[in-house]
Amino acid sequence: MKFKTIFIIFNAIIILSFLFFFTMPFFIIGFDQFLHSLPKYWITLTLFLVTLGILNSYFIKNWKFFSYLENEDWYGLINYLETRIYQKDRISGYSIKILLNSYLCTSNIEGMKRLEYYIKGKKPSLIASYAVQFSIPYLISGNASESEAFFEKLLRLKNLKSRAWIMWNYGISQMQLNKLGQAKDTFAALISPSQDHIVFLLSMFMIKNLPGLDDSDKEKLESGKEAFLRLYTKNKWIKKLDKQKSNIQIMSLYRIIKEATDWIFPEKDKKEAEDGKQPDKSTEIPIPDETGTDIAQNATGNGEK
């Protein structure tokens, strides 16, 4: 639905609701009594007008923002938010999140890094709040040492959000540096149903191909698989992924998530292939844009160097 339409419908509903409430006594107590009691309603009327004015002021003030967002005009939205943040110094978590997503949609990695440096100097607490989004440039930079240092520093923060994702990213940077033993320990700590379930699956998928797994590692991997399969069927898992497809890291790691899904749920697809049937489309992960696939390739060290 168009933003302008929503704005008009919102005002119409609010005004009609108030008129119904305001004039209801007229039909109950009659016209004379209604006129006599009318002065009692001035406080309610004033509060209504003030509230309506505040809400409409908010929409009008942010009209350009909502229009850019509605039309998916990412370049216009980036320009609007950059002016708001860099020139007017109006920094909010919501603006940071939308700007980071817009940068990703336009493959503007340099813009993401510039924003990180700026926010570090102005509101460093927001780095911890949007650590997953700020991680993307490091996942694809090709500089594993820089990435490892960045994620290690993030993990020291007490107020870090999405800690499991940052820890998984940290394990990826350790793999890229060939610190396979440390990477194994990092991923092993994430093999638990108490963690984010996507991180849970990806950690098992990453650790299974690492060399030097001992019996306890293999036992933990097997028990992790059993625990995961008690939680999900393939259909249920795909539905969960579909609900979270707007998550910036999930979008960026599409290829790995698809491979991990095929690994944990192999039997049905294998049986359909043997029977000559076409795969069930309802159990396929929606394909994101090419940017997401490229990021996934770089994150595991399989992209171009």
C-alpha positions in Angstrom: 0.0 0.0 0.0 1.3 3.5 -0.9 2.6 5.6 1.9 0.3 8.5 0.9 -2.7 6.2 1.0 -1.7 4.9 4.5 -1.3 8.5 5.7 -4.8 9.5 4.5 -6.5 6.3 5.8 -4.7 6.8 9.2 -6.0 10.4 9.5 -9.5 9.4 8.4 -9.7 6.6 10.9 -8.5 8.7 13.8 -10.8 11.7 13.0 -13.9 9.5 12.4 -13.2 7.6 15.7 -12.9 10.8 17.6 -16.1 12.2 16.0 -18.0 9.1 17.0 -16.7 9.3 20.6 -17.3 13.1 20.7 -20.9 13.1 19.3 -22.1 9.9 20.9 -23.6 11.8 23.9 -25.8 13.7 21.5 -27.7 10.6 20.6 -27.9 9.4 24.2 -28.8 12.5 26.2 -30.3 14.8 23.4 -29.3 18.0 21.8 -29.9 20.4 24.7 -28.1 18.3 27.3 -25.3 17.8 24.8 -24.8 21.6 24.3 -24.9 22.0 28.1 -22.1 19.4 28.6 -20.0 20.5 25.6 -17.6 22.7 27.7 -16.5 19.6 29.6 -15.0 18.1 26.4 -12.6 20.9 25.7 -9.7 19.1 27.4 -10.4 16.0 25.4 -10.6 18.0 22.2 -7.3 19.8 22.9 -5.5 16.5 23.7 -6.9 15.0 20.5 -5.7 17.9 18.3 -2.3 18.0 20.0 -1.8 14.2 19.5 -3.0 14.3 15.9 -0.7 17.3 15.2 2.3 15.5 16.7 1.7 12.3 14.7 1.1 14.2 11.4 4.2 16.4 12.1 6.3 13.2 12.4 5.0 11.8 9.1 5.4 15.1 7.3 8.9 15.6 8.7 9.9 12.2 7.5 8.0 12.2 4.2 11.1 12.0 2.0 12.5 9.2 4.1 9.3 7.1 3.8 8.9 7.9 0.1 12.5 6.7 -0.7 12.0 3.6 1.3 8.6 2.8 -0.3 10.0 3.2 -3.8 13.2 1.3 -3.0 15.2 4.3 -4.2 18.4 3.2 -2.4 20.6 6.0 -3.7 18.1 8.7 -2.8 17.7 7.1 0.6 21.5 6.9 1.1 21.9 10.6 0.2 19.0 11.6 2.5 20.4 9.6 5.5 24.1 10.6 4.9 23.0 14.3 5.0 21.0 13.6 8.2 23.9 11.8 9.9 27.1 13.5 8.6 25.9 17.1 8.1 23.1 17.4 10.7 24.6 15.0 13.2 21.2 13.4 13.8 22.3 9.9 14.7 19.8 7.2 15.6 19.9 3.4 15.7 17.1 3.2 13.1 18.9 5.5 10.7 22.1 3.6 11.1 20.4 0.3 10.4 18.6 1.5 7.3 21.7 3.2 5.9 23.8 0.0 6.4 21.1 -2.0 4.6 21.0 0.5 1.8 24.7 0.4 1.4 24.6 -3.4 1.1 21.8 -3.2 -1.5 24.0 -1.0 -3.6 27.3 -2.9 -2.8 28.7 0.2 -1.2 31.2 -1.4 1.1 33.3 1.7 1.4 30.2 3.6 2.7 29.7 0.9 5.4 33.3 1.3 6.6 33.2 5.1 6.5 30.0 4.9 8.6 31.7 2.6 11.1 34.6 5.0 11.6 32.3 8.0 12.0 30.0 6.2 14.6 33.0 5.0 16.6 33.8 8.7 17.2 30.3 9.9 17.8 28.3 7.0 19.4 30.5 4.0 19.9 27.7 2.1 21.7 25.9 1.7 18.3 28.8 -0.4 17.0 27.8 -3.1 19.5 24.1 -2.7 18.7 24.7 -3.2 14.9 27.8 -5.3 15.0 26.4 -7.8 12.5 25.8 -5.1 9.9 29.2 -3.5 10.5 30.8 -7.0 10.1 30.0 -7.3 6.4 33.0 -5.3 5.1 35.4 -7.4 7.2 33.9 -10.7 5.9 34.6 -9.8 2.3 37.7 -7.7 2.7 40.2 -10.5 2.1 42.2 -9.2 5.0 41.8 -12.0 7.6 44.1 -10.5 10.2 42.1 -7.3 10.2 38.9 -9.2 10.4 40.1 -11.4 13.3 41.2 -8.3 15.2 37.9 -6.6 14.6 35.7 -9.6 15.7 38.0 -10.2 18.7 37.5 -6.6 19.9 33.8 -6.9 19.4 33.6 -10.0 21.5 35.1 -8.1 24.5 32.1 -5.8 24.6 29.7 -6.5 27.4 26.7 -5.0 25.6 27.3 -6.8 22.3 24.2 -7.9 20.4 24.1 -10.9 18.2 27.1 -12.3 20.0 26.7 -15.8 18.5 26.9 -14.3 14.9 30.1 -12.3 15.8 31.6 -15.4 17.3 30.9 -17.3 14.2 32.4 -14.6 12.1 35.5 -14.8 14.4 35.7 -18.5 13.6 35.6 -17.8 9.9 38.5 -15.3 10.2 40.5 -17.9 12.1 39.9 -20.4 9.3 41.1 -17.9 6.8 44.3 -17.5 8.8 44.7 -21.3 8.9 44.2 -21.3 12.7 42.2 -24.4 12.3 42.5 -25.6 15.9 41.2 -22.3 17.3 38.5 -22.2 14.7 37.3 -25.6 15.7 37.1 -24.5 19.4 35.2 -21.4 18.4 32.6 -23.3 16.3 32.4 -26.1 18.9 31.3 -23.5 21.5 28.4 -22.6 19.2 27.1 -26.1 18.7 24.1 -25.9 21.1 20.3 -25.4 20.7 20.6 -22.5 23.2 22.5 -20.5 20.5 20.9 -18.8 17.5 19.7 -21.8 15.5 21.1 -20.6 12.2 24.5 -20.2 13.8 24.0 -23.6 15.5 23.7 -25.2 12.0 26.4 -23.2 10.4 28.9 -24.1 13.2 28.2 -27.8 12.7 28.6 -27.4 9.0 31.9 -25.6 9.2 33.4 -27.9 11.8 32.6 -31.1 10.1 35.2 -30.6 7.4 38.0 -29.4 9.7 41.0 -31.7 10.0 42.0 -33.3 13.3 38.6 -33.9 14.8 38.9 -36.3 17.7 36.2 -38.7 19.1 34.8 -36.0 21.4 34.5 -33.6 18.5 32.7 -36.1 16.4 30.4 -37.1 19.3 29.5 -33.4 19.9 28.8 -33.0 16.2 26.6 -36.0 16.1 24.7 -35.0 19.2 24.3 -31.5 17.7 22.8 -32.9 14.5 20.4 -35.0 16.5 19.3 -32.1 18.7 18.8 -29.9 15.5 16.7 -32.6 13.8 14.5 -32.8 16.9 13.8 -29.2 16.5 13.2 -29.0 12.7 11.8 -30.7 9.7 13.1 -29.4 6.4 9.8 -27.5 5.7 9.8 -26.0 9.2 13.4 -24.9 8.8 12.8 -23.3 5.4 9.9 -21.4 6.8 12.1 -20.1 9.6 14.7 -18.9 7.1 12.0 -17.3 5.0 10.9 -15.3 8.0 14.4 -14.0 8.6 15.4 -13.4 5.0 15.7 -9.6 5.7 18.5 -10.4 8.2 21.6 -8.8 6.6 23.9 -11.6 7.6 21.6 -14.4 6.5 21.2 -12.7 3.1 24.9 -12.4 2.8 25.6 -16.0 3.6 22.9 -17.6 1.4 25.3 -20.0 -0.3 26.7 -21.4 2.9 23.2 -21.7 4.5 21.9 -23.5 1.5 24.8 -26.0 1.6 24.4 -26.5 5.3 20.6 -27.1 4.8 21.3 -29.7 2.1 23.8 -31.4 4.4 21.5 -31.6 7.5 18.4 -32.7 5.4 19.8 -35.0 2.7 17.5 -37.9 2.7 14.3 -36.4 1.1 16.1 -34.8 -1.8 18.2 -37.9 -2.3 15.1 -40.1 -2.4 13.3 -37.8 -4.8 16.4 -37.8 -7.1 16.5 -41.6 -7.1 12.7 -41.7 -7.9 13.2 -39.3 -10.8 11.0 -36.6 -9.1 11.5 -32.9 -9.3 12.5 -31.4 -6.0 9.8 -29.8 -3.8 10.0 -26.1 -4.5 8.5 -25.3 -1.1 11.7 -26.7 0.6 14.1 -24.5 -1.4 15.7 -21.5 0.1 14.7 -18.2 -1.7 17.6 -17.0 -3.8 18.9 -13.5 -2.8 20.6 -11.0 -5.0 24.1 -11.6 -6.4 25.7 -9.4 -3.7 24.7 -11.9 -1.0 26.3 -14.8 -2.9 29.5 -12.9 -3.4 29.8 -12.1 0.2 29.2 -15.7 1.2 32.0 -16.8 -1.2 34.5 -14.3 0.3 33.5 -15.1 3.9 34.7 -18.7 3.5 37.7 -17.8 1.5 36.4 -19.1 -1.7 35.9 -15.8 -3.4 38.4 -14.0 -5.6 41.5 -12.7 -3.8 
